[in-house]
Amino acid sequence: MNDSMRRYAFAGIIIEDREKSASAVQSILTEYSSLISGRMGIPNLEDGALSIITVILHATTDEIGALSGKLGRLPGVSIKTGISKI
């Protein structure tokens, strides 16, 4: 893959049902781990019912879309991304 096609991006992930979706989110993030440059998360908001994860990605727009699509289809998971212009 040509590195000039890769962009930096962030993905903000909100997990509203940790019991139902946290392991699936982790599995998907592991699948795409080669694209992740950094990760920060707060796992136990609202007495453990809510988690927020932010990941920094270095990937093509297709890869970013595939990751966000898989995560966004999970029940109780919301995701928003921002992609650099360069």
N, CA, C and O of each residue as an XYZ file, in Angstrom:
344
protein
N       0.844     -1.185      0.000
C       0.000      0.000      0.000
C       0.881      1.237      0.000
O       1.907      1.272      0.680
N       0.501      2.221     -0.735
C       1.206      3.485     -0.818
C       0.893      4.321      0.419
O      -0.269      4.632      0.684
N       1.943      4.689      1.187
C       1.727      5.464      2.413
C       1.080      6.817      2.145
O       0.441      7.375      3.037
N       1.232      7.363      0.929
C       0.634      8.664      0.647
C      -0.889      8.589      0.600
O      -1.563      9.617      0.671
N      -1.434      7.384      0.480
C      -2.888      7.214      0.474
C      -3.459      7.126      1.886
O      -4.671      7.206      2.087
N      -2.568      6.961      2.856
C      -3.014      6.827      4.240
C      -3.155      8.201      4.871
O      -2.387      9.119      4.583
N      -4.144      8.321      5.730
C      -4.389      9.574      6.443
C      -4.470      9.289      7.929
O      -4.700      8.159      8.360
N      -4.276     10.344      8.696
C      -4.507     10.233     10.133
C      -5.956     10.577     10.412
O      -6.547     11.443      9.768
N      -6.509      9.882     11.382
C      -7.908     10.086     11.742
C      -8.086      9.752     13.217
O      -7.228      9.129     13.841
N      -9.215     10.179     13.752
C      -9.597      9.726     15.083
C     -10.969      9.092     14.982
O     -11.766      9.420     14.104
N     -11.222      8.187     15.891
C     -12.553      7.589     16.006
C     -12.957      7.675     17.467
O     -12.246      7.192     18.348
N     -14.095      8.288     17.714
C     -14.670      8.359     19.051
C     -15.752      7.309     19.163
O     -16.721      7.331     18.404
N     -15.603      6.398     20.092
C     -16.510      5.256     20.234
C     -17.191      5.340     21.590
O     -16.526      5.437     22.622
N     -18.515      5.302     21.586
C     -19.289      5.287     22.827
C     -19.996      3.942     22.914
O     -20.726      3.547     22.005
N     -19.767      3.249     24.015
C     -20.395      1.950     24.248
C     -21.408      2.146     25.366
O     -21.037      2.401     26.512
N     -22.681      2.027     25.032
C     -23.744      2.279     26.005
C     -24.223      1.014     26.702
O     -24.984      1.095     27.667
N     -23.799     -0.137     26.240
C     -24.156     -1.395     26.887
C     -22.911     -2.266     26.941
O     -22.703     -3.121     26.080
N     -22.087     -2.044     27.957
C     -20.790     -2.735     28.049
C     -20.953     -4.238     28.089
O     -20.191     -4.955     27.440
N     -21.912     -4.726     28.824
C     -22.075     -6.182     28.930
C     -22.365     -6.813     27.584
O     -21.890     -7.910     27.294
N     -23.134     -6.135     26.770
C     -23.545     -6.686     25.486
C     -22.488     -6.513     24.400
O     -22.323     -7.402     23.565
N     -21.768     -5.391     24.390
C     -20.957     -5.052     23.221
C     -19.464     -4.869     23.451
O     -18.714     -4.827     22.476
N     -18.999     -4.760     24.677
C     -17.587     -4.437     24.910
C     -16.644     -5.478     24.315
O     -15.625     -5.112     23.729
N     -16.956     -6.748     24.448
C     -16.046     -7.770     23.916
C     -16.024     -7.746     22.392
O     -14.981     -8.000     21.790
N     -17.156     -7.445     21.757
C     -17.185     -7.346     20.293
C     -16.386     -6.137     19.820
O     -15.687     -6.216     18.809
N     -16.482     -5.012     20.543
C     -15.692     -3.829     20.203
C     -14.208     -4.164     20.305
O     -13.435     -3.839     19.404
N     -13.812     -4.805     21.388
C     -12.406     -5.169     21.569
C     -11.934     -6.090     20.454
O     -10.821     -5.929     19.953
N     -12.747     -7.034     20.063
C     -12.390     -7.958     18.988
C     -12.152     -7.222     17.672
O     -11.191     -7.517     16.961
N     -13.011     -6.276     17.348
C     -12.863     -5.503     16.112
C     -11.626     -4.619     16.182
O     -10.885     -4.523     15.204
N     -11.389     -3.974     17.319
C     -10.196     -3.138     17.462
C      -8.927     -3.987     17.330
O      -7.939     -3.528     16.756
N      -8.943     -5.193     17.843
C      -7.800     -6.095     17.702
C      -7.596     -6.471     16.235
O      -6.463     -6.531     15.758
N      -8.686     -6.721     15.528
C      -8.615     -7.056     14.102
C      -7.944     -5.938     13.305
O      -7.215     -6.211     12.351
N      -8.184     -4.698     13.684
C      -7.653     -3.528     12.983
C      -6.466     -2.897     13.714
O      -6.135     -1.740     13.458
N      -5.830     -3.631     14.609
C      -4.779     -3.061     15.452
C      -3.597     -2.506     14.663
O      -2.921     -1.595     15.142
N      -3.334     -3.021     13.486
C      -2.207     -2.512     12.694
C      -2.447     -1.085     12.209
O      -1.505     -0.415     11.786
N      -3.688     -0.611     12.262
C      -4.031      0.743     11.831
C      -4.043      1.733     12.990
O      -4.098      2.943     12.768
N      -3.991      1.239     14.215
C      -4.157      2.072     15.404
C      -2.806      2.582     15.892
O      -1.917      1.800     16.230
N      -2.664      3.911     15.923
C      -1.437      4.543     16.415
C      -1.517      4.841     17.907
O      -0.491      4.907     18.582
N      -2.725      5.020     18.422
C      -2.903      5.314     19.836
C      -4.334      5.051     20.261
O      -5.257      5.036     19.447
N      -4.492      4.844     21.559
C      -5.827      4.541     22.084
C      -5.929      5.057     23.510
O      -4.996      4.927     24.303
N      -7.077      5.646     23.820
C      -7.352      6.104     25.174
C      -8.799      5.737     25.487
O      -9.680      5.897     24.642
N      -9.038      5.256     26.674
C     -10.401      4.896     27.009
C     -10.733      5.136     28.463
O      -9.865      5.114     29.336
N     -11.998      5.362     28.699
C     -12.535      5.459     30.056
C     -13.598      4.370     30.156
O     -14.678      4.504     29.582
N     -13.298      3.289     30.885
C     -14.161      2.113     30.830
C     -15.369      2.109     31.757
O     -16.309      1.351     31.515
N     -15.382      2.915     32.797
C     -16.418      2.747     33.815
C     -17.150      4.029     34.158
O     -17.140      4.460     35.311
N     -17.774      4.633     33.188
C     -18.610      5.803     33.465
C     -20.014      5.323     33.840
O     -20.423      4.223     33.469
N     -20.722      6.138     34.558
C     -22.109      5.801     34.960
C     -22.183      4.422     35.618
O     -22.974      3.566     35.222
N     -21.346      4.236     36.621
C     -21.315      2.973     37.371
C     -21.062      1.760     36.485
O     -21.620      0.688     36.722
N     -20.229      1.925     35.474
C     -19.839      0.808     34.624
C     -20.737      0.555     33.435
O     -20.476     -0.361     32.655
N     -21.788      1.342     33.275
C     -22.725      1.115     32.173
C     -22.246      1.724     30.862
O     -22.721      1.330     29.797
N     -21.325      2.668     30.914
C     -20.921      3.433     29.738
C     -19.408      3.461     29.629
O     -18.708      3.626     30.628
N     -18.902      3.297     28.406
C     -17.469      3.412     28.138
C     -17.262      4.329     26.953
O     -18.088      4.377     26.042
N     -16.152      5.062     26.966
C     -15.786      5.900     25.830
C     -14.342      5.581     25.466
O     -13.461      5.566     26.325
N     -14.111      5.325     24.185
C     -12.786      5.015     23.666
C     -12.499      5.963     22.517
O     -13.365      6.223     21.682
N     -11.276      6.479     22.480
C     -10.813      7.260     21.343
C      -9.584      6.556     20.772
O      -8.653      6.230     21.508
N      -9.583      6.324     19.463
C      -8.422      5.730     18.816
C      -7.906      6.679     17.745
O      -8.683      7.355     17.071
N      -6.596      6.721     17.597
C      -5.942      7.470     16.537
C      -5.537      6.448     15.482
O      -4.881      5.453     15.787
N      -5.932      6.701     14.251
C      -5.705      5.759     13.156
C      -4.773      6.347     12.115
O      -4.741      7.562     11.919
N      -4.017      5.495     11.449
C      -3.244      5.862     10.268
C      -3.608      4.817      9.231
O      -3.083      3.703      9.246
N      -4.519      5.186      8.321
C      -5.127      4.201      7.426
C      -5.692      4.885      6.192
O      -5.764      6.112      6.128
N      -6.088      4.089      5.222
C      -6.782      4.636      4.059
C      -8.222      4.948      4.455
O      -8.717      4.459      5.470
N      -8.878      5.754      3.655
C     -10.275      6.070      3.962
C     -11.145      4.815      3.875
O     -12.127      4.696      4.608
N     -10.803      3.892      3.001
C     -11.559      2.632      2.929
C     -11.409      1.823      4.216
O     -12.385      1.260      4.711
N     -10.198      1.763      4.758
C      -9.975      1.026      6.001
C     -10.684      1.690      7.171
O     -11.260      1.010      8.021
N     -10.644      3.009      7.215
C     -11.338      3.752      8.276
C     -12.839      3.490      8.180
O     -13.501      3.266      9.193
N     -13.368      3.520      6.967
C     -14.792      3.248      6.766
C     -15.182      1.833      7.158
O     -16.246      1.618      7.738
N     -14.327      0.866      6.846
C     -14.623     -0.528      7.206
C     -14.651     -0.702      8.722
O     -15.545     -1.353      9.262
N     -13.673     -0.121      9.401
C     -13.630     -0.204     10.871
C     -14.846      0.472     11.486
O     -15.514     -0.110     12.341
N     -15.137      1.690     11.059
C     -16.260      2.413     11.658
C     -17.591      1.744     11.322
O     -18.513      1.764     12.137
N     -17.700      1.158     10.142
C     -18.930      0.451      9.780
C     -19.175     -0.763     10.658
O     -20.296     -0.984     11.118
N     -18.131     -1.553     10.894
C     -18.276     -2.733     11.755
C     -18.660     -2.337     13.171
O     -19.540     -2.946     13.779
N     -17.992     -1.312     13.692
C     -18.305     -0.882     15.054
C     -19.703     -0.278     15.142
O     -20.432     -0.536     16.100
N     -20.076      0.516     14.157
C     -21.372      1.186     14.177
C     -22.564      0.244     14.070
O     -23.677      0.613     14.443
N     -22.347     -0.956     13.569
C     -23.435     -1.936     13.462
C     -23.673     -2.709     14.759
O     -24.663     -3.431     14.880
N     -22.781     -2.562     15.716
C     -22.959     -3.267     16.986
C     -24.057     -2.596     17.815
O     -24.160     -1.369     17.828
N     -24.866     -3.385     18.497
C     -25.914     -2.788     19.340
C     -25.313     -2.000     20.499
O     -24.391     -2.467     21.168
N     -25.836     -0.815     20.726
C     -25.391      0.012     21.838
C     -24.063      0.721     21.609
O     -23.481      1.259     22.551
N     -23.572      0.729     20.361
C     -22.298      1.370     20.051
C     -22.526      2.506     19.064
O     -23.204      2.334     18.051
N     -21.955      3.667     19.368
C     -21.981      4.824     18.460
C     -20.545      5.180     18.136
O     -19.670      5.077     18.996
N     -20.292      5.601     16.898
C     -18.940      5.969     16.493
C     -18.996      7.174     15.577
O     -19.871      7.279     14.718
N     -18.056      8.076     15.768
C     -17.868      9.238     14.895
C     -16.384      9.306     14.568
O     -15.535      9.033     15.416
N     -16.084      9.676     13.325
C     -14.686      9.781     12.914
C     -14.398     11.163     12.360
O     -15.292     11.857     11.875
N     -13.150     11.544     12.440
C     -12.639     12.753     11.807
C     -11.372     12.366     11.069
O     -10.516     11.679     11.625
N     -11.243     12.798      9.825
C     -10.114     12.389      8.978
C      -9.348     13.625      8.535
O      -9.946     14.622      8.130
N      -8.018     13.556      8.615
C      -7.177     14.663      8.189
C      -7.304     14.867      6.680
O      -7.609     13.931      5.941
N      -7.068     16.089      6.237
C      -7.134     16.396      4.816
C      -5.841     16.051      4.091
O      -5.830     15.930      2.866
N      -4.745     15.890      4.842
C      -3.468     15.558      4.207
C      -3.072     14.122      4.484
O      -2.022     13.672      4.024
